[in-house]
Amino acid sequence: MFLVTGATGSLGRRIVRQLREQAMPVRAFVRLTSNYGELEDRGAEIFIGDLKQERDMEKACRGVQYIISAHGADGDAQALDYRANIELIDRAKENGVEHFVFISVLGVDRGYQDSPTFKAKREVEKYLQASGLNYTILRPSGFANNLLPLAERFRDTGIYLLIGDPKNRSSIVSTDDLATIAIASVRVEEAKNQTFAVGGPEILKREEIPRIFARLFKKEPIVINLPLVVVDALRTGIGLFNPQLQKSLGTLRTLLANEFFCTPEEIARLEATFNLQMESLESFLKRYLGRN
């Protein structure tokens, strides 16, 4: 039995789908208000709970062999990115879980002090590594599915909003590939107690993304490039009445201000370990947008 947290998120939903396609038993940890009907229809066991409640975590971990922590914070990194994962690791140890897969983030080890999420995930990594559990830590770059709304807006308007340096590079990962790797991590011996950078097969400059959209939709892009000071001004204004949200926006600024890409050597290691070929961003978009 797998336990998947964040099961209705973009990654968690894909993990549950793939597990059920393989006829694997899976317990999907969901919130009461989330849209979990599809997962139930696919045969997943639905566990309705709150990751901030210890009693829910304890119940969810009973009788599971594998845990995939795929949830993210909704603005409260301390509670969800940190405390919930620490509690999940502790409950995994108590229940004899065989393997724990943690979805971290690329660049988490660079010491970004302005990002609550990066700091929380790095501390969880260290706690997991010292826990005695068998583990795999996956550090993905940006998710390809996050670009789908931007692609659809581009299709309608031809406009692409780019904030920050257009030369910054990234390795955008197919969210389906990441789900495949997360599942495979529990059975691939070479993945045991290892940390992997996870990205797409190409290193893309941010300015190349609207060009990909242009090829898909055969439309010249109108790129609106805003400087990072726009985000800084927004954070300053928000901080006057919502300090918590101001802190959360530090993660967004970190992502916009820096480069997050995998080296060719890291991708080669990933593909060799999991015996797959990582999907390009353009291929992912074609599949989801129905472009030939």
C-alpha positions in Angstrom: 0.0 0.0 0.0 1.2 3.5 -1.0 0.3 6.6 0.9 0.4 9.7 -1.3 0.0 13.2 0.3 -1.0 16.1 -1.8 -3.0 13.5 -3.8 -5.2 16.1 -5.6 -2.3 18.3 -6.6 -0.8 18.4 -10.1 1.9 15.8 -9.1 0.0 13.8 -6.5 -2.9 13.2 -8.9 -0.6 11.9 -11.5 1.1 9.6 -9.0 -2.2 8.1 -7.9 -3.3 7.7 -11.5 -0.2 5.8 -12.5 -0.4 3.6 -9.4 -3.9 2.6 -10.2 -3.0 2.0 -13.8 -0.5 -0.5 -12.4 -3.3 -2.0 -10.2 -1.3 -0.9 -7.1 -3.2 -0.2 -3.9 -2.9 3.5 -2.9 -4.3 5.6 -0.1 -4.8 9.2 -1.2 -4.5 11.8 1.5 -6.9 14.6 0.6 -8.8 17.5 2.1 -12.5 17.4 2.5 -12.9 20.4 0.2 -10.6 19.1 -2.5 -11.7 17.5 -5.8 -11.0 13.9 -5.2 -13.8 12.2 -7.1 -11.6 11.1 -10.0 -9.2 9.4 -7.7 -12.0 7.5 -5.9 -13.4 6.5 -9.3 -10.0 5.0 -10.2 -10.1 2.8 -7.1 -7.9 4.8 -4.7 -8.6 4.6 -1.0 -9.6 8.1 0.0 -8.3 9.3 3.3 -9.8 12.7 4.3 -7.7 14.5 6.7 -5.6 17.6 7.7 -1.8 17.5 7.4 -1.7 19.9 10.3 -3.3 17.4 12.6 -1.1 14.7 14.2 -4.0 12.3 14.7 -4.8 12.3 11.0 -1.2 11.7 10.1 -1.0 8.8 12.5 -4.2 7.1 11.1 -3.1 7.7 7.5 0.2 5.9 8.0 -1.3 2.7 9.4 -0.7 -0.3 7.2 1.3 1.4 4.4 4.6 0.2 3.0 5.5 3.2 1.0 5.0 7.0 1.4 5.3 9.6 -1.3 5.2 13.1 0.2 4.0 15.2 -2.7 2.1 18.0 -0.9 3.1 21.6 -1.0 2.3 24.6 1.1 -0.6 26.9 0.5 1.3 29.8 2.0 2.2 28.3 5.4 5.6 26.7 4.7 6.4 26.1 8.4 3.2 24.1 8.9 3.0 22.1 5.7 6.5 22.0 4.1 8.2 21.5 7.4 6.1 20.3 10.4 3.8 18.0 8.3 6.8 16.3 6.7 8.6 15.9 10.0 5.4 14.3 11.5 5.0 12.1 8.4 8.6 10.8 8.8 8.1 10.1 12.5 4.9 8.2 11.8 6.6 6.3 9.0 9.2 5.1 11.4 6.6 4.0 14.0 4.7 2.1 11.4 7.7 0.3 9.8 7.3 2.0 6.4 9.7 0.4 3.9 10.5 3.5 1.8 9.9 7.2 2.0 10.0 9.4 -1.2 10.2 13.1 -0.6 9.6 15.7 -3.3 11.9 18.5 -2.5 13.0 21.3 -5.0 16.0 21.9 -7.2 18.4 24.4 -5.6 17.2 23.6 -2.0 20.9 23.3 -0.9 21.9 26.7 -2.1 21.0 28.5 1.1 18.3 30.9 -0.2 17.3 32.8 2.9 14.4 34.6 1.3 12.4 31.5 0.7 10.5 29.8 3.5 9.7 26.8 1.3 13.4 26.2 0.3 14.5 26.5 3.9 11.8 24.1 5.1 12.4 21.5 2.5 16.2 21.5 3.2 15.6 20.8 6.9 13.2 18.0 6.0 15.8 16.5 3.7 18.3 16.4 6.5 15.8 15.0 9.0 14.9 12.2 6.6 18.5 11.4 5.8 19.2 11.0 9.6 15.9 9.1 10.3 17.1 5.5 9.5 14.3 5.1 6.9 15.0 4.0 3.4 14.5 7.1 1.3 14.7 8.8 -2.0 14.8 12.6 -2.3 13.8 14.1 -5.6 14.7 17.7 -6.4 12.6 18.7 -9.4 12.9 21.9 -11.4 9.7 23.7 -12.6 6.7 21.5 -13.4 5.7 21.5 -17.1 2.0 21.5 -16.2 2.4 25.0 -14.6 3.0 26.3 -18.2 -0.3 24.9 -19.5 -2.4 28.0 -18.4 0.2 30.3 -19.9 0.1 28.3 -23.1 -3.6 28.6 -23.3 -3.5 32.3 -22.6 -0.9 32.6 -25.4 -3.1 30.7 -27.7 -5.9 33.2 -27.2 -3.9 36.4 -27.0 -0.3 35.8 -28.3 0.9 37.5 -25.0 3.6 36.0 -22.8 4.4 37.7 -19.5 8.0 37.2 -18.5 9.2 38.6 -15.1 13.0 38.9 -14.5 16.0 38.0 -16.7 15.0 36.3 -19.9 18.4 34.7 -20.1 17.9 32.7 -16.9 18.0 29.0 -17.6 15.8 26.2 -16.4 15.2 22.4 -16.9 11.4 22.1 -16.9 10.3 18.6 -16.0 7.4 16.7 -17.4 5.1 16.2 -14.4 4.3 12.8 -15.7 7.9 11.8 -15.8 8.3 13.0 -12.2 5.4 10.9 -11.1 6.9 7.8 -12.8 10.2 8.4 -11.1 8.6 8.9 -7.7 6.8 5.5 -7.9 9.9 3.7 -9.3 12.1 5.0 -6.5 10.6 2.4 -4.1 11.7 -0.6 -6.2 14.9 0.6 -8.0 17.8 -0.5 -5.8 20.1 2.2 -7.1 17.6 4.9 -5.9 17.7 3.8 -2.3 19.0 6.5 0.1 19.9 8.7 -2.9 19.1 12.3 -3.9 18.4 13.1 -7.5 18.1 16.4 -9.4 15.1 16.0 -11.7 14.6 18.0 -14.9 13.8 17.9 -18.5 16.3 16.8 -21.1 17.1 20.4 -22.3 18.4 23.5 -20.6 16.1 26.3 -21.7 16.5 30.1 -21.4 13.2 31.6 -20.2 13.0 33.6 -23.4 12.8 30.3 -25.3 9.5 29.3 -23.8 7.3 31.8 -25.8 9.2 30.7 -28.9 8.0 27.1 -28.2 4.5 28.5 -27.8 4.9 30.3 -31.1 5.8 27.1 -32.9 2.9 25.2 -31.4 0.3 27.8 -32.2 1.9 29.3 -35.3 1.6 32.8 -33.8 4.3 35.5 -33.2 4.8 36.1 -29.5 4.2 39.4 -27.8 6.6 39.2 -24.9 6.1 41.6 -22.0 9.2 41.5 -19.9 8.8 43.1 -16.4 11.7 43.6 -14.0 12.0 41.9 -10.6 11.4 45.3 -8.9 7.7 44.7 -9.7 7.7 41.7 -7.4 9.6 43.6 -4.8 7.1 46.5 -4.9 4.2 44.0 -4.6 5.8 42.3 -1.6 6.4 45.7 0.1 2.8 46.7 -0.4 1.4 43.3 0.8 3.7 43.3 3.8 1.8 46.3 5.2 -1.3 44.2 5.9 -0.3 40.6 5.4 3.3 39.8 6.6 2.7 36.0 6.2 1.9 36.4 2.5 4.9 38.8 2.1 7.2 36.0 3.4 5.6 33.4 1.1 6.3 35.7 -1.9 9.9 35.3 -1.1 9.8 31.9 -2.6 8.3 33.3 -5.8 11.0 35.9 -6.0 13.7 33.3 -5.4 12.3 31.2 -8.3 12.1 34.3 -10.6 15.6 35.6 -9.7 17.7 32.5 -10.1 18.5 29.7 -12.5 17.2 26.2 -11.9 18.5 23.6 -14.3 20.0 20.1 -14.3 23.4 19.4 -15.8 23.7 16.8 -18.6 25.4 14.5 -16.2 22.5 14.8 -13.7 20.0 13.9 -16.5 22.2 11.0 -17.7 22.3 9.6 -14.1 18.5 10.0 -13.8 17.8 8.3 -17.1 20.2 5.5 -16.4 18.9 4.8 -12.9 15.3 4.8 -13.8 15.6 3.5 -17.4 13.6 6.2 -19.1 14.1 9.1 -21.5 13.0 12.4 -20.1 10.3 14.2 -22.1 11.0 17.6 -23.5 8.8 20.6 -22.7 7.6 20.9 -26.3 6.5 17.2 -26.4 4.7 17.6 -23.1 2.8 20.6 -24.3 1.9 18.9 -27.6 0.4 16.0 -25.7 -1.7 18.1 -23.4 -2.7 20.8 -25.9 -3.5 18.4 -28.7 -1.0 19.9 -31.1 0.5 17.9 -34.0 
